[in-house]
Amino acid sequence: MENNVNNADELFLNVRKSIRLLYDYQHRVQGTMFYIKSQLNLSSTNSRIEINKLFSDPIHGSNNYGQFRLYPGNWAWDFLFPMAMEYQLGEKDKRYRLSVIVVTDDGFFKALKKGSTAKKEKTETFAAVESSDTTALFVMELKQRGEWAKRWNRNSMESSLERWLNNDQDTISEKTEAGNDFIVMKFKLSELVTEDKIHLVLSKMSRKIEDITGYIVY
């Protein structure tokens, strides 16, 4: 390891800037998710939002001293929540269900799409920051019959993420085993930075869902 105090000081200066920027970013994303939830009148337990941490393993709880456990094989990603998170915003009319998956950096997935042997634990194998995006995926099911699809769980969402991100279509429309519409719509997170822009996205989403299913969500 290079023993250069000046370089180390600059490194940790940038780390402090980054952690404060990440706080502001996460604070904004949380506010955006609650705003979307309220605008669509989605219900859930105690008005909270359920969250799945994707891209890497969830943190393991501890029954001993600490709140969490760190194992030798843990990735640093396991302790960095914002990389890819599913916000389960709730249901409407017992027919419509919505999650929003926020992918802070899709560089790993873009590298895979180009045929690279990218590895999650080696950021140098990701696509360049400048050619990557911060993306929000609106994941929805319109239930005409039966139960909600079994794909509403963390592992299924994580395993589908690469396929959805690397699909060239902005709207992916599928059918569940029960014959219900399962729709994924992709937007850049920059399209959700103000209330006016959020309303534009929700209107666009609603028109598309109405075209596909006849159901009006907004």
C-alpha positions in Angstrom: 0.0 0.0 0.0 1.3 3.4 -1.0 2.3 5.5 2.1 1.3 8.9 0.9 -0.5 11.1 3.5 -1.5 13.7 1.0 -3.2 11.2 -1.3 -4.9 9.6 1.7 -6.2 12.9 3.0 -7.6 13.7 -0.5 -9.2 10.2 -0.6 -11.0 10.6 2.7 -12.0 14.2 1.8 -13.8 12.7 -1.3 -15.3 10.0 0.9 -16.8 12.6 3.2 -18.2 14.5 0.2 -19.6 11.3 -1.2 -21.3 10.1 1.9 -23.1 13.4 2.4 -24.1 13.4 -1.3 -25.5 9.8 -0.8 -27.5 11.0 2.2 -29.1 13.8 0.1 -29.7 11.4 -2.7 -31.4 8.7 -0.5 -33.4 11.4 1.3 -34.7 12.6 -2.1 -35.5 9.1 -3.4 -37.4 8.3 -0.2 -39.5 11.4 -0.6 -40.1 10.6 -4.2 -41.4 7.1 -3.4 -43.8 8.4 -0.7 -45.0 11.1 -3.1 -45.8 8.5 -5.9 -47.5 6.3 -3.3 -49.8 9.2 -2.2 -50.6 10.3 -5.7 -51.7 6.8 -6.8 -53.6 6.2 -3.5 -51.8 3.0 -2.9 -52.6 1.1 0.4 -50.2 -0.9 2.5 -49.7 -1.7 6.2 -49.4 1.4 8.3 -48.8 3.5 5.2 -45.2 2.3 5.2 -43.2 1.1 2.2 -41.7 -2.4 2.2 -38.2 -2.6 0.7 -36.1 -5.3 -0.9 -32.4 -4.7 -1.2 -31.3 -6.1 -4.6 -27.9 -6.5 -6.4 -26.2 -8.0 -3.3 -27.2 -10.0 -0.2 -29.2 -8.4 2.5 -27.4 -7.8 5.8 -27.6 -10.6 8.3 -28.9 -9.7 11.7 -27.1 -10.7 14.9 -28.3 -12.2 18.2 -25.1 -11.2 19.9 -23.6 -7.8 20.5 -24.0 -6.2 17.1 -27.1 -5.3 15.1 -25.5 -6.9 12.0 -22.9 -9.5 11.2 -19.9 -9.1 8.9 -18.4 -12.3 7.4 -15.1 -12.6 5.6 -17.1 -13.3 2.3 -19.3 -10.3 2.5 -19.1 -7.8 -0.3 -18.9 -4.1 0.5 -22.1 -3.8 -1.6 -23.9 -5.7 1.1 -23.6 -2.6 3.3 -24.3 -0.1 0.6 -28.1 0.0 0.3 -28.9 2.5 -2.6 -27.3 0.5 -5.4 -30.5 -1.3 -6.3 -33.6 -1.2 -4.1 -37.2 -2.3 -4.7 -39.8 0.0 -3.0 -43.1 -1.9 -2.8 -45.6 0.9 -2.8 -48.8 -1.0 -2.3 -52.0 -2.0 -4.0 -55.2 -0.3 -5.3 -58.7 -1.8 -5.6 -57.2 -5.3 -4.8 -56.4 -5.3 -8.5 -53.3 -3.1 -9.1 -49.9 -3.6 -7.4 -46.8 -1.4 -7.9 -43.2 -1.6 -7.0 -40.5 0.9 -8.1 -37.0 -0.5 -8.4 -34.4 2.3 -8.3 -31.0 1.3 -9.8 -28.5 4.0 -8.9 -25.8 2.7 -11.3 -26.7 0.3 -14.1 -23.0 0.1 -15.3 -22.7 -3.5 -14.3 -25.7 -4.5 -16.4 -24.7 -2.4 -19.4 -21.3 -4.2 -19.3 -23.0 -7.6 -19.4 -25.2 -6.5 -22.3 -22.0 -5.7 -24.3 -20.7 -9.2 -23.6 -18.3 -8.3 -20.9 -17.4 -10.7 -18.0 -18.2 -7.9 -15.5 -18.2 -8.8 -11.8 -20.2 -7.1 -9.2 -17.3 -6.9 -6.8 -15.0 -5.3 -9.4 -16.3 -1.9 -10.3 -13.5 -1.4 -12.9 -15.4 -4.0 -15.0 -18.6 -1.9 -15.1 -19.4 0.3 -18.1 -18.0 3.8 -17.7 -19.9 6.1 -15.3 -20.5 8.5 -18.2 -22.3 5.9 -20.3 -24.3 4.4 -17.4 -27.7 5.6 -16.1 -29.7 5.9 -12.9 -32.9 4.2 -13.6 -36.4 3.7 -12.1 -38.4 0.6 -13.1 -42.1 0.7 -12.4 -43.1 -3.0 -11.9 -46.9 -3.5 -12.0 -49.4 -6.3 -12.0 -53.0 -5.9 -13.1 -55.0 -8.7 -11.6 -58.1 -9.8 -13.4 -58.4 -13.2 -11.7 -56.7 -15.5 -9.1 -53.9 -14.5 -6.8 -51.0 -12.2 -7.2 -48.2 -13.7 -9.2 -45.5 -15.7 -7.3 -42.9 -13.4 -8.8 -43.6 -10.8 -6.1 -40.6 -11.7 -3.9 -37.0 -10.4 -3.6 -35.2 -13.2 -5.4 -37.5 -13.1 -8.4 -37.1 -9.3 -8.6 -33.4 -9.6 -8.4 -33.1 -12.4 -11.0 -35.3 -10.4 -13.4 -33.5 -7.1 -13.1 -30.8 -7.8 -15.7 -33.4 -8.9 -18.2 -35.5 -5.9 -17.7 -32.7 -3.4 -17.7 -31.1 -4.8 -20.9 -34.4 -5.1 -22.8 -34.4 -2.4 -25.4 -38.1 -1.6 -24.9 -39.1 1.0 -22.4 -42.3 -0.9 -21.7 -42.2 -4.7 -21.2 -45.6 -6.3 -21.1 -46.0 -9.9 -20.0 -48.7 -12.3 -18.8 -48.6 -14.2 -15.5 -49.5 -17.9 -15.2 -53.0 -16.8 -14.2 -53.3 -14.6 -17.3 -52.9 -11.3 -15.5 -50.9 -8.4 -17.1 -47.5 -7.9 -15.7 -45.9 -4.6 -16.9 -42.5 -3.0 -16.4 -41.9 0.6 -17.5 -38.5 2.2 -17.4 -37.7 5.8 -16.7 -34.5 7.7 -16.0 -34.6 8.9 -12.3 -33.9 12.4 -13.6 -37.5 12.3 -14.9 -38.7 12.1 -11.3 -36.8 15.0 -9.7 -39.8 17.5 -9.3 -43.5 17.1 -8.6 -44.3 18.4 -12.1 -42.1 15.8 -13.7 -43.5 13.0 -11.5 -47.0 13.9 -12.6 -45.8 13.7 -16.2 -44.4 10.3 -15.7 -47.5 9.0 -13.8 -49.7 10.3 -16.6 -47.6 8.6 -19.3 -47.6 5.4 -17.2 -51.4 5.6 -16.7 -52.0 6.1 -20.5 -49.9 3.1 -21.3 -51.6 0.8 -18.8 -55.0 1.9 -20.0 -54.0 1.1 -23.6 -52.9 -2.4 -22.6 -55.5 -3.3 -19.9 -58.2 -0.7 -20.0 -57.6 0.0 -16.3 -57.0 3.6 -15.1 -54.4 4.0 -12.3 -54.0 7.8 -12.2 
